[in-house]
Amino acid sequence: MYTRLNHARPYALGLFRIVVGLLFTCHGLGSLFGAFGKESVPVGTWPGWFAAVIELIGGTLILLGLGTRIAAFVSSGAMAYAYFVVHQSDGLFPIENNGELAVVFCWSFLLIVFTGPGAFALDALYGPRDGVEKKKDEHRTTVAA
């Protein structure tokens, strides 16, 4: 069973990346252009407009799997900023301050930074082939917790 699950890992990561990237892109579209019933943020306002630009561009790059780790890192940082600066002043816990979505996006993107884009990513067209990455991984040892 674990062999099958491990074989499916890149596909599950790829689908996870696509869904999270699409949701983040939709937030950017809503904030910038008033799509999906959201009100648009006035151009140049801090931090809302800049966050929306990161959501749109970062979400699109993550969705496509292009420059995935860098886009996920920047997007994770933007969501950490959103939580600690915008939401946390309304309460300590995310459930109190409506910061759940910022926290989930932050940690989801951080996961993508460390796991990579998975399958179905445009990064695969430009990055090292599987054989190169596997040779690098052969020298690593697994640490059990």
C-alpha positions as CSV (number, residue, x, y, z in Angstrom):
1,M,0.0,0.0,0.0
2,Y,2.8,2.4,0.9
3,T,4.5,1.8,-2.4
4,R,1.4,2.8,-4.3
5,L,1.0,5.9,-2.1
6,N,4.6,6.9,-2.6
7,H,4.2,6.4,-6.4
8,A,1.2,8.8,-6.3
9,R,3.0,11.4,-4.2
10,P,4.1,13.7,-7.1
11,Y,0.6,13.7,-8.6
12,A,-1.0,14.5,-5.2
13,L,1.5,17.3,-4.7
14,G,0.8,18.6,-8.2
15,L,-2.9,18.6,-7.7
16,F,-2.5,20.3,-4.2
17,R,-0.3,23.0,-5.8
18,I,-2.9,23.6,-8.6
19,V,-5.8,23.9,-6.3
20,V,-4.1,26.2,-3.8
21,G,-2.6,28.3,-6.6
22,L,-6.1,28.6,-8.2
23,L,-7.7,29.7,-4.9
24,F,-4.9,32.3,-4.3
25,T,-5.3,33.6,-7.9
26,C,-9.0,34.0,-7.4
27,H,-8.3,36.1,-4.3
28,G,-6.0,38.3,-6.3
29,L,-8.6,38.7,-9.1
30,G,-11.3,39.6,-6.6
31,S,-9.2,42.2,-4.9
32,L,-7.7,43.8,-8.0
33,F,-10.7,43.6,-10.4
34,G,-13.7,43.1,-8.2
35,A,-14.3,39.6,-9.5
36,F,-16.3,36.9,-7.6
37,G,-18.4,39.5,-5.8
38,K,-15.5,41.1,-3.9
39,E,-14.9,44.8,-3.9
40,S,-11.7,45.9,-5.6
41,V,-8.9,47.5,-3.6
42,P,-7.9,51.0,-4.7
43,V,-4.7,51.0,-6.7
44,G,-1.5,51.6,-4.7
45,T,-3.0,51.2,-1.2
46,W,-0.9,49.6,1.4
47,P,-1.0,46.7,2.1
48,G,-4.1,45.6,0.3
49,W,-3.3,46.4,-3.2
50,F,0.3,45.0,-3.0
51,A,-1.0,41.8,-1.4
52,A,-3.5,41.5,-4.2
53,V,-0.8,41.8,-6.8
54,I,1.2,39.1,-4.9
55,E,-1.9,36.9,-4.8
56,L,-2.6,37.2,-8.5
57,I,1.0,36.8,-9.8
58,G,2.1,34.3,-7.1
59,G,-1.0,32.3,-7.4
60,T,-0.8,32.1,-11.2
61,L,2.9,31.1,-11.0
62,I,2.1,28.4,-8.4
63,L,-0.9,27.2,-10.4
64,L,1.2,26.8,-13.5
65,G,4.2,25.4,-11.6
66,L,6.5,28.0,-13.0
67,G,9.1,29.4,-10.6
68,T,7.1,27.5,-8.0
69,R,9.4,27.5,-5.0
70,I,10.2,31.2,-5.3
71,A,6.6,32.2,-5.9
72,A,5.5,30.0,-2.9
73,F,8.1,31.5,-0.7
74,V,7.1,35.1,-1.5
75,S,3.4,34.2,-1.2
76,S,4.0,32.4,2.2
77,G,5.7,35.6,3.5
78,A,2.9,37.8,2.3
79,M,0.4,35.6,4.2
80,A,2.5,35.6,7.3
81,Y,2.6,39.4,7.1
82,A,-1.2,39.5,6.6
83,Y,-1.7,37.4,9.6
84,F,0.7,39.1,12.0
85,V,0.1,42.7,10.9
86,V,-3.6,42.7,9.8
87,H,-5.3,39.9,11.7
88,Q,-3.5,39.3,15.0
89,S,-4.4,42.7,16.4
90,D,-8.0,41.5,16.6
91,G,-7.2,38.4,18.7
92,L,-4.5,35.9,19.6
93,F,-5.9,32.9,17.7
94,P,-6.8,32.7,14.0
95,I,-10.4,31.6,14.9
96,E,-10.8,34.9,16.9
97,N,-9.3,37.3,14.3
98,N,-10.6,35.8,11.0
99,G,-7.0,34.9,10.0
100,E,-7.6,31.2,9.3
101,L,-7.2,31.6,5.6
102,A,-4.0,33.6,5.9
103,V,-2.6,30.9,8.1
104,V,-3.6,28.0,5.9
105,F,-2.2,29.7,2.8
106,C,1.0,30.6,4.6
107,W,1.7,27.0,5.7
108,S,0.5,25.5,2.4
109,F,2.9,27.6,0.5
110,L,5.7,26.9,2.9
111,L,5.0,23.2,2.3
112,I,5.3,23.7,-1.4
113,V,8.6,25.5,-0.9
114,F,10.0,22.3,0.7
115,T,8.3,19.6,-1.3
116,G,8.5,21.2,-4.7
117,P,5.8,21.6,-7.4
118,G,5.0,17.9,-7.9
119,A,3.7,16.7,-11.2
120,F,2.1,18.8,-13.9
121,A,4.5,21.7,-13.4
122,L,6.0,23.8,-16.1
123,D,9.2,23.9,-13.9
124,A,9.8,20.3,-15.2
125,L,10.3,21.7,-18.7
126,Y,13.2,24.0,-17.6
127,G,14.6,22.3,-14.5
128,P,16.8,19.3,-13.9
129,R,15.5,15.9,-15.1
130,D,14.4,13.2,-12.7
131,G,17.7,11.3,-13.1
132,V,19.7,14.3,-11.9
133,E,17.5,14.8,-8.8
134,K,17.5,11.1,-7.9
135,K,21.3,11.0,-8.0
136,K,21.4,14.0,-5.6
137,D,18.9,12.3,-3.3
138,E,21.0,9.0,-3.1
139,H,23.5,10.7,-0.9
140,R,21.0,11.8,1.6
141,T,20.0,9.8,4.6
142,T,16.5,9.6,6.1
143,V,16.2,10.8,9.7
144,A,13.5,9.2,11.8
145,A,11.8,11.3,14.4
